[in-house]
């Protein structure tokens, strides 16, 4: 037993490496699924290959005896999916991890389809295929991104068809591997490069037809997630019309073929010209009809008497104004005469009730010096000066009492 490590008693590197090798050795044999990325049959007795996990972008070296790799019925090639029975091994001298295989089985078509179905259910549960995530394609994009194989028929179909339909379109092309163990990573790299380009308005991923094994990279989980994460709308055109891969579910639009992708991405210039001509003719017809309707309305308005001979309306209104003025004058005269008669009556009544009228009849008003009226002879004293007001004016008097005989 090795004593525990401590700052005072650290382990040498060889001790750590030996312990790691012992721990890994206790794992025993395991079954591992992966994709053959590299294959080398150098030497007479040993075969070297690399087993890759595409979803995790991880690979591990594998060694096996030649009779294991060349087992009858096993076609071990790069890109093939296999199940390996192996014992993990840690090489102490180089500090490297590897697998030593004792049995290799090819993954059949049924296993491949079952694996794709498991990934499809997983991504569906995460909502990556929801219709609400689908974005509309831009109309007549100026720049279209294209991820496809170099000098492939799919590339020619997309470029030639799109440029024939819309000559002004420009393409940003990213050539990538479209088959084999490195295809998914290559397509992801081209897709992300185009997605970062602000000039690219839509991205097309195109590949021609092939077998299920050939199209397997386009059902790669990592590629599907990369498409779902794109900010730019993505159109997939992988395989023939009957071929369906997982990228078709994640894309915003799925085209049946590369040629169909070109039809969906750009409009047809002749069709758009005819559409514009039709819309212009329709607009001209609607505008002409509206103008004719307004002209008829204007003619109808102009033919009405009020506009045809407006002075005729003025003549009739002048007679009405004269009649109203005459009526107003008569009414006002009558009112003024009535007011004059009422005023004369009021004046007569005031005159009749006035003290002056009483004085005219011979009465007099006697006032003391302070203006107070004298109502009782006892109120004045002898020799007091008074004022007597009669109809003709005022008379100053002085009181002189004399004995009056009864």
Secondary structure, DSSP 4 states (H G I P E B T S, - for coil): -PPPP-SSSPPPHHHHHHHHHHHHHTT-EEEEEEEEEEEE--SSSEEEEEEEETTTTEEEEEEEEHHHHT-TT----TT-EEEEEEEEEEETTTTEEEEEEEEEEE--HHHHHHHHHHHHHHHHHTTTT-GGG--PPPTT-SEEEEEE-TT-HHHHHHHHHHHHH-TT-EEEEEE---SSTTHHHHHHHHHHHHHH-TT--EEEEEE----TTTTGGGG-HHHHHHHHT-SSEEEEEESSTT---HHHHHSSEE-SSHHHHHHHHS--HHHHHHHHHHHHHHHHHHHHHHHHHHHHHHHHHHTSHHHH-HHHHHHHHHHHHHHHHHHHHHHHHHHHHHHHHHHHHHHHHHHHHSHHHHHHTT--EEE-TTSPBP--GGGS-TT-EEEEEETTEEEEEE----PPP-
